[in-house]
Amino acid sequence: MRMAAEYGINPELMHRLTTISASTLDSLPHNGTVLLLLQISKQTHADSYFDMVMTVIVSVIISLVVVFILGSMIGSF
């Protein structure tokens, strides 16, 4: 909070951006959900990691950019 006030960053927007960017951790190979999904679908990490990157990491980065732009233009929402 001190750094947000020091640099003039809206704390609500900073929290929102931090939460969204932390969503990329869901794609790590040792995540329980990923392991369960791979086991159910009978896939390996090598076969399906590109799909996971596209659906988890790329989509989160796109949403992060959109929220950052909207938050910078109109403030926290």
C-alpha positions as CSV (number, residue, x, y, z in Angstrom):
1,M,0.0,0.0,0.0
2,R,2.9,2.3,0.8
3,M,4.4,1.8,-2.7
4,A,1.1,2.2,-4.4
5,A,0.6,5.6,-2.6
6,E,4.2,6.5,-3.3
7,Y,3.9,5.9,-7.1
8,G,0.3,7.1,-7.4
9,I,-1.1,3.7,-8.3
10,N,-4.8,3.0,-7.5
11,P,-4.7,0.2,-4.9
12,E,-7.9,-1.4,-6.2
13,L,-6.4,-1.6,-9.7
14,M,-3.1,-2.9,-8.4
15,H,-4.9,-5.7,-6.6
16,R,-7.0,-6.6,-9.6
17,L,-3.9,-6.7,-11.9
18,T,-2.0,-8.8,-9.4
19,T,-4.8,-11.3,-9.0
20,I,-5.2,-11.7,-12.7
21,S,-1.5,-12.1,-13.4
22,A,-1.3,-14.7,-10.6
23,S,-3.7,-16.8,-12.6
24,T,-0.9,-17.9,-14.9
25,L,0.4,-20.1,-12.1
26,D,-2.6,-22.5,-12.8
27,S,-0.6,-23.7,-15.9
28,L,2.4,-25.0,-14.0
29,P,3.0,-28.8,-14.6
30,H,2.8,-29.8,-10.9
31,N,-0.6,-28.1,-10.4
32,G,-3.1,-30.7,-9.1
33,T,-5.8,-29.6,-11.5
34,V,-3.5,-30.0,-14.5
35,L,-2.4,-33.4,-13.4
36,L,-6.0,-34.5,-12.9
37,L,-7.0,-33.2,-16.3
38,L,-4.1,-35.0,-18.0
39,Q,-4.9,-38.2,-16.2
40,I,-8.6,-38.1,-17.2
41,S,-7.9,-37.2,-20.8
42,K,-5.1,-39.7,-21.0
43,Q,-2.7,-37.1,-22.3
44,T,0.9,-36.3,-21.4
45,H,2.5,-33.0,-20.5
46,A,4.4,-33.0,-23.8
47,D,1.3,-33.6,-25.9
48,S,-1.0,-31.0,-24.3
49,Y,1.3,-28.3,-22.9
50,F,0.9,-26.1,-26.0
51,D,-2.9,-26.2,-25.5
52,M,-2.6,-25.3,-21.9
53,V,-0.3,-22.4,-22.6
54,M,-2.7,-21.0,-25.2
55,T,-5.8,-21.4,-23.0
56,V,-4.3,-20.3,-19.7
57,I,-1.3,-18.1,-20.2
58,V,-2.2,-16.3,-23.5
59,S,-5.8,-15.7,-22.4
60,V,-4.6,-14.3,-19.0
61,I,-2.1,-12.0,-20.7
62,I,-4.8,-10.7,-23.1
63,S,-7.2,-10.1,-20.2
64,L,-4.4,-8.4,-18.2
65,V,-3.7,-6.0,-21.0
66,V,-7.4,-5.2,-21.4
67,V,-7.9,-4.6,-17.6
68,F,-4.7,-2.5,-17.5
69,I,-5.8,-0.3,-20.4
70,L,-9.4,0.1,-19.1
71,G,-8.2,0.7,-15.5
72,S,-5.7,3.3,-16.7
73,M,-8.4,5.1,-18.8
74,I,-11.4,5.0,-16.5
75,G,-10.0,4.0,-13.1
76,S,-10.8,1.0,-11.0
77,F,-14.2,-0.6,-11.8
